[in-house]
Amino acid sequence: MRGRWFAAPLLLLAALSLGGPPVLAQDDAPPNPQEAIAATIEGPWFGRIQGLERADRYLEVLAVEPSPTGLSGVFRAGALFGWADGPISPTPAEIVVDAKGVAFTLTATTGAKLSLRFDGAGAQGTYQPVKQPPRRVEFARVNDRSDYDWLGGVWIAHRKGQTRVFDVKRVVASPDGKILAIGQYGIAEETGRIRQMVATVDGDPEIARIRWRTANTVAELKRAKGAPAFLGSFEVRDQAARADTIMFVQTGAGPASPGRQTVDVGKPFPDIVLVTLDGDKVRIRDYRGKTLLVTFFQSWDVWSTDEMKAFRAAEKRFGDKLAVLAINYRALRNDVSPLANTVRPLPPKVDISDVGKAIEVKRIPSIWIIDGKGIVIERVSYLPKHSLLALLDQLVK
């Protein structure tokens, strides 16, 4: 099972170019000052709404981009918004930078409206449920909890002929110390129905318990002692409300396969063969002499598709100093893809077995940044657009 997604065969597709030809080199493309201000709100936030029994909310601002209207100081972003212990939904948002700071507005999938004004310490504003008066809301930054890093990645469980997937992107702590696992949940055979969510984590890392509830499911799990697994109860609400026992096992669990390695900073990146969208074979060594960004993504994954905006911006900023190889890490042929116009099945008779043998991929998305000599100089998971560009500013030579 080690290094496999949904414990299924590994399918790969490499995109040699994510956009048009490079236009501007780094020194010729200074960042827009207003966009830089707007981008300070990218990332995760924890909020509370006054006067509601279930008051906690989670907000994650994805890549900030100029608005199609072209108006000065007006930007757009994708956002994830919803319960801090349940489902969160993707929704578009508008950002306005003015003399007072950064204003942010969105309409949730429920029809409720969120209006915030951000300052250096957090955000304040109103949340207005449908057909109800507005309520005061405050948001603050959440902090990563590195002591829970083992929780990150893909967990699977087999139940009644289905593969349930619990995919943790990050673990964070709210200002009051509440531990949250941010990710997505669903059925692997039905990727178009996988939904984003926030799970609550209780206890220290050694005895962690985790729980979540969505419209259809409730899970209460406890970390199995001495094993990379969660064991507990799982309830599908539309099936007579009966809780069954279930075990989620991390896909990276088990003994290492011969030859497969975790490619960390300071190590050479394996000289694997990849396939471009045009069907051409390329090797990692083909990019010696320039900085190379290799990323594994899921074409139906919100965080992965958001990163594509960062990669396109990076190609534009760094020109021929940077090459990007984006690898669609899929396990199922019925992949439901918002990037359907940029991916296609692998050409016949392409040998991709060396990829599965060489690289262990635990988290999706995963990014390796490789220098001109083929050595990994940085390895990260998902980063918002401007955070990734700031990192590349330091590394691209």
C-alpha angles and dihedrals in degrees: 000000000000114000095003128125114231086349088278134121116294118245120187136190122178121208108206094190127024098193144352124321117297111274107179132030120224097264092050096053111063112185119258105256093218092048089051089055092047090049092060088081095057113119139042128332134181120214144179128211118214118238100015124114091217094042106156118104136180124214127183120183112208129195115340113219137171114275117254087235089071092221115154113255094011120117140166133218140175113244139190112216135170145080121357088222103034144018124357122190134210113245136162119253137192123225125195124191115202140148090287096054132255123344119195130191136175140162112227123224087257090058093252116137126226120197120179141170115207128211131170093281101044141290137293131189145102138305115201118192117206112285092358133103118264119268130207117256134184128195131195134183119269122221128226116250105215091181087071095050090116087069093062118100138043123327122187137193130185115224129167094336094314132106111227115202128202108186116189115200099177143347117223141172125230119226090266093051100261109152116223131186111207120202144088140287136200148100115311093216090056104046092163088067099049109121134200119245148161121238125197118234120204130189132022119306094267095059101024120168121196133194139174139170129202131173090279108022142049122191130186112181138172127201110255110238113251094001136087092241143102120219127188148091127324125190129191103201097208092055102075091291092269118156114221130192114258137175124207115201124194112246091228092059125116135042119328116261114242111273096007114123141185102241105218135173113295094027127106113256109240114261093240127168117245133182124231125218088260090058096253121140117234133180129213089242089062087078099054112140097036136067112267127201114201117187134178113209142168113236093218096044119110094214093046096049090047089056090059087073090057092049093051090049090048092053089052095046099046102031114190092351089081133047123192126206112186113190120199102221102201134163102182132061093213090067111165103213134189083193093056092132092059103044133061136167119288115266113256121269095022111146108220097157093108090064093057091045097048108043133051111207114190103161129043118240100035124171130198120188111203128193127225091273094055096256121136108243097175138011122192141156124225116342126178114252100262094041090055092047090050090052092049090049087065097043109036110092 
